[in-house]
Amino acid sequence: MKTLLERRNTINEEITKLNQEVLAKRELFLKVQGIIEYLSEIGVTLEEPQSSEETPPQEDPEIEG
């Protein structure tokens, strides 16, 4: 019985920590989402990626052993 009570308390503490992490991640998500919306409203856009024809292929460096 004592072991079960200790286990229950440990699980409860883990749940509390996880809930705190979820709240922090949710807050960060909302901030980032707000920044994205703001930048979109003021006209900031992503640069178009360069086509593969314009950039030379990357060569793998040789590994000397």
DSSP file (Angstrom, degrees, kcal/mol; ACC not computed):
  #  RESIDUE AA STRUCTURE BP1 BP2  ACC     N-H-->O    O-->H-N    N-H-->O    O-->H-N    TCO  KAPPA ALPHA  PHI   PSI    X-CA   Y-CA   Z-CA
    1    1 A M     >        0   0    0      0, 0.0     4,-2.1     0, 0.0     5,-0.2   0.000 360.0 360.0 360.0 -41.7    0.0    0.0    0.0
    2    2 A K  H  >  +     0   0    0      1,-0.2     4,-2.3     2,-0.2     5,-0.2   0.908 360.0  51.1 -61.9 -42.1    2.8    2.4    0.9
    3    3 A T  H  > S+     0   0    0      1,-0.2     4,-2.5     2,-0.2    -1,-0.2   0.895 109.0  51.0 -62.5 -40.7    4.5    1.8   -2.5
    4    4 A L  H  > S+     0   0    0      2,-0.2     4,-2.5     1,-0.2    -1,-0.2   0.890 109.6  49.9 -65.6 -39.5    1.2    2.5   -4.3
    5    5 A L  H  X S+     0   0    0     -4,-2.1     4,-2.2     2,-0.2    -2,-0.2   0.901 112.0  47.8 -65.6 -40.7    0.7    5.8   -2.5
    6    6 A E  H  X S+     0   0    0     -4,-2.3     4,-2.4     2,-0.2    -2,-0.2   0.910 111.9  50.1 -65.0 -41.5    4.3    6.8   -3.3
    7    7 A R  H  X S+     0   0    0     -4,-2.5     4,-2.6     1,-0.2    -2,-0.2   0.911 109.2  51.7 -63.0 -42.3    3.7    5.8   -7.0
    8    8 A R  H  X S+     0   0    0     -4,-2.5     4,-2.4     1,-0.2    -1,-0.2   0.915 110.4  48.6 -60.4 -44.0    0.5    7.8   -7.1
    9    9 A N  H  X S+     0   0    0     -4,-2.2     4,-2.2     2,-0.2    -1,-0.2   0.897 111.0  50.4 -64.1 -40.8    2.3   10.9   -5.7
   10   10 A T  H  X S+     0   0    0     -4,-2.4     4,-2.2     2,-0.2    -2,-0.2   0.925 111.5  47.6 -62.8 -45.0    5.1   10.5   -8.2
   11   11 A I  H  X S+     0   0    0     -4,-2.6     4,-2.5     1,-0.2    -2,-0.2   0.901 110.3  52.9 -63.4 -41.1    2.6   10.2  -11.1
   12   12 A N  H  X S+     0   0    0     -4,-2.4     4,-2.1     1,-0.2    -1,-0.2   0.904 109.3  48.9 -61.6 -41.7    0.7   13.3   -9.8
   13   13 A E  H  X S+     0   0    0     -4,-2.2     4,-2.2     2,-0.2    -1,-0.2   0.895 110.7  50.8 -64.4 -40.6    3.9   15.3   -9.8
   14   14 A E  H  X S+     0   0    0     -4,-2.2     4,-2.5     2,-0.2    -2,-0.2   0.906 109.6  50.4 -63.5 -41.9    4.8   14.2  -13.3
   15   15 A I  H  X S+     0   0    0     -4,-2.5     4,-2.6     2,-0.2    -2,-0.2   0.904 109.2  51.5 -62.7 -41.9    1.3   15.2  -14.5
   16   16 A T  H  X S+     0   0    0     -4,-2.1     4,-1.9     2,-0.2    -2,-0.2   0.921 111.1  47.4 -61.7 -44.4    1.7   18.6  -12.9
   17   17 A K  H  X S+     0   0    0     -4,-2.2     4,-2.2     1,-0.2    -2,-0.2   0.912 112.1  49.9 -63.4 -42.6    5.0   19.1  -14.6
   18   18 A L  H  X S+     0   0    0     -4,-2.5     4,-2.5     1,-0.2    -2,-0.2   0.899 108.8  52.1 -64.0 -40.2    3.6   18.0  -18.0
   19   19 A N  H  X S+     0   0    0     -4,-2.6     4,-2.3     1,-0.2    -1,-0.2   0.891 109.0  50.6 -62.4 -38.9    0.7   20.4  -17.6
   20   20 A Q  H  X S+     0   0    0     -4,-1.9     4,-2.2     2,-0.2    -1,-0.2   0.899 110.4  49.5 -64.9 -40.3    3.1   23.2  -16.9
   21   21 A E  H  X S+     0   0    0     -4,-2.2     4,-2.6     2,-0.2    -2,-0.2   0.902 109.6  51.7 -64.5 -41.0    5.1   22.3  -20.0
   22   22 A V  H  X S+     0   0    0     -4,-2.5     4,-2.6     1,-0.2    -2,-0.2   0.922 109.8  49.3 -61.7 -44.4    1.9   22.2  -22.1
   23   23 A L  H  X S+     0   0    0     -4,-2.3     4,-2.3     2,-0.2    -1,-0.2   0.906 112.0  48.2 -62.0 -42.0    0.9   25.7  -20.9
   24   24 A A  H  X S+     0   0    0     -4,-2.2     4,-2.3     2,-0.2    -2,-0.2   0.913 113.2  47.2 -66.0 -42.4    4.3   27.1  -21.7
   25   25 A K  H  X S+     0   0    0     -4,-2.6     4,-2.8     2,-0.2    -2,-0.2   0.892 111.1  51.7 -66.0 -39.4    4.3   25.5  -25.2
   26   26 A R  H  X S+     0   0    0     -4,-2.6     4,-2.5     2,-0.2    -2,-0.2   0.917 110.2  49.1 -62.8 -42.9    0.8   26.8  -25.8
   27   27 A E  H  X S+     0   0    0     -4,-2.3     4,-2.0     2,-0.2    -2,-0.2   0.919 112.4  47.5 -62.5 -44.1    1.8   30.3  -24.8
   28   28 A L  H  X S+     0   0    0     -4,-2.3     4,-2.5     2,-0.2     5,-0.2   0.909 110.9  52.3 -63.2 -42.6    4.9   30.1  -27.1
   29   29 A F  H  X S+     0   0    0     -4,-2.8     4,-2.8     1,-0.2    -2,-0.2   0.924 109.5  48.7 -58.3 -46.3    2.7   28.8  -30.0
   30   30 A L  H  X S+     0   0    0     -4,-2.5     4,-2.2     2,-0.2    -1,-0.2   0.875 110.9  50.6 -65.0 -37.3    0.2   31.7  -29.6
   31   31 A K  H  X S+     0   0    0     -4,-2.0     4,-2.3     2,-0.2    -1,-0.2   0.940 112.9  45.4 -63.8 -47.2    3.1   34.2  -29.6
   32   32 A V  H  X S+     0   0    0     -4,-2.5     4,-2.5     1,-0.2    -2,-0.2   0.909 112.4  51.4 -64.0 -41.8    4.6   32.8  -32.7
   33   33 A Q  H  X S+     0   0    0     -4,-2.8     4,-2.4    -5,-0.2    -1,-0.2   0.903 109.9  50.1 -61.7 -40.9    1.2   32.6  -34.4
   34   34 A G  H  X S+     0   0    0     -4,-2.2     4,-2.5     2,-0.2    -1,-0.2   0.893 109.7  50.4 -63.8 -40.6    0.6   36.2  -33.5
   35   35 A I  H  X S+     0   0    0     -4,-2.3     4,-2.8     2,-0.2     5,-0.2   0.915 110.5  49.9 -63.9 -42.8    3.9   37.3  -35.0
   36   36 A I  H  X S+     0   0    0     -4,-2.5     4,-2.3     1,-0.2    -2,-0.2   0.928 111.8  47.9 -61.5 -45.3    3.2   35.4  -38.2
   37   37 A E  H  X S+     0   0    0     -4,-2.4     4,-2.2     2,-0.2    -2,-0.2   0.908 112.4  49.6 -62.8 -41.8   -0.2   37.0  -38.5
   38   38 A Y  H  X S+     0   0    0     -4,-2.5     4,-1.8     2,-0.2    -2,-0.2   0.943 111.6  47.7 -62.1 -48.5    1.3   40.5  -37.8
   39   39 A L  H  <>S+     0   0    0     -4,-2.8     5,-2.6     1,-0.2     4,-0.3   0.879 111.4  51.4 -62.6 -37.5    4.0   40.0  -40.4
   40   40 A S  H ><5S+     0   0    0     -4,-2.3     3,-1.0    -5,-0.2    -1,-0.2   0.900 108.2  52.5 -64.5 -40.2    1.5   38.8  -43.0
   41   41 A E  H 3<5S+     0   0    0     -4,-2.2    -1,-0.2     1,-0.3    -2,-0.2   0.833 108.8  48.9 -66.2 -32.8   -0.7   41.8  -42.3
   42   42 A I  T 3<5S-     0   0    0     -4,-1.8    -1,-0.3    -5,-0.1    -2,-0.2   0.424 123.4-102.9 -90.6   3.7    2.2   44.3  -42.9
   43   43 A G  T < 5 +     0   0    0     -3,-1.0     2,-0.4    -4,-0.3    -3,-0.2   0.587  65.7 152.0  94.8  10.8    3.1   42.5  -46.2
   44   44 A V      < +     0   0    0     -5,-2.6     2,-0.3    -6,-0.2    -1,-0.3  -0.617  20.6 179.0 -76.1 130.3    6.2   40.5  -45.2
   45   45 A T        -     0   0    0     -2,-0.4     2,-0.2     3,-0.0     3,-0.0  -0.860  31.9 -97.6-127.8 164.3    6.5   37.4  -47.3
   46   46 A L        -     0   0    0     -2,-0.3     2,-0.2     1,-0.1     0, 0.0  -0.548  42.6-110.5 -76.9 144.6    8.9   34.5  -47.6
   47   47 A E        -     0   0    0     -2,-0.2    -1,-0.1     1,-0.1     3,-0.0  -0.509  37.1-106.2 -71.3 144.8   11.6   34.8  -50.3
   48   48 A E        -     0   0    0     -2,-0.2    -1,-0.1     1,-0.1     3,-0.1  -0.538  38.8-112.3 -70.4 134.5   11.1   32.4  -53.1
   49   49 A P        -     0   0    0      0, 0.0    -1,-0.1     0, 0.0     2,-0.1  -0.394  35.5-104.0 -66.6 146.3   13.7   29.5  -52.9
   50   50 A Q        -     0   0    0      1,-0.1     2,-0.1    -2,-0.1     5,-0.0  -0.412  38.7-108.7 -68.9 145.2   16.2   29.5  -55.7
   51   51 A S    >>  -     0   0    0      1,-0.1     3,-1.1    -2,-0.1     4,-0.9  -0.384  24.2-115.8 -72.4 156.5   15.6   26.9  -58.3
   52   52 A S  T 34 S+     0   0    0      1,-0.3    -1,-0.1     2,-0.2    -2,-0.1   0.711 112.5  65.6 -67.3 -19.5   18.0   24.0  -58.4
   53   53 A E  T 34 S+     0   0    0      1,-0.2    -1,-0.3     3,-0.1    -3,-0.0   0.807 100.1  50.7 -70.9 -29.0   19.3   25.1  -61.9
   54   54 A E  T <4 S+     0   0    0     -3,-1.1    -1,-0.2     2,-0.1    -2,-0.2   0.761 104.1  62.9 -81.8 -25.4   20.7   28.3  -60.4
   55   55 A T  S  < S-     0   0    0     -4,-0.9     3,-0.1    -5,-0.0    -1,-0.0  -0.863  85.5-123.6-105.7 132.3   22.7   26.7  -57.6
   56   56 A P        -     0   0    0      0, 0.0    -2,-0.1     0, 0.0    -3,-0.1  -0.393  39.4 -95.7 -68.8 149.2   25.5   24.3  -58.4
   57   57 A P        -     0   0    0      0, 0.0     2,-0.4     0, 0.0    -4,-0.0  -0.349  38.7-114.4 -65.9 145.5   25.2   20.8  -56.8
   58   58 A Q        -     0   0    0     -3,-0.1     2,-0.4    -2,-0.0    -3,-0.0  -0.640  26.7-141.7 -80.6 133.3   27.0   20.3  -53.5
   59   59 A E        -     0   0    0     -2,-0.4     3,-0.0     1,-0.0    -1,-0.0  -0.773  17.7-117.5 -95.7 142.3   29.8   17.8  -53.6
   60   60 A D        -     0   0    0     -2,-0.4     2,-0.1     1,-0.1     3,-0.0  -0.603  33.0-116.4 -74.7 132.2   30.4   15.5  -50.7
   61   61 A P        -     0   0    0      0, 0.0     2,-0.2     0, 0.0    -1,-0.1  -0.432  32.1-110.2 -68.2 143.6   33.8   16.0  -49.1
   62   62 A E        -     0   0    0     -2,-0.1     2,-0.7     1,-0.1    -3,-0.0  -0.530  25.2-134.7 -75.9 140.2   36.0   13.1  -49.4
   63   63 A I        -     0   0    0     -2,-0.2     2,-0.4    -3,-0.0    -1,-0.1  -0.849  15.5-151.9 -98.2 119.5   36.7   11.3  -46.1
   64   64 A E              0   0    0     -2,-0.7    -2,-0.0     1,-0.1     0, 0.0  -0.769 360.0 360.0 -93.1 134.4   40.4   10.5  -45.7
   65   65 A G              0   0    0     -2,-0.4    -1,-0.1     0, 0.0    -2,-0.0   0.435 360.0 360.0-114.1 360.0   41.1    7.5  -43.5
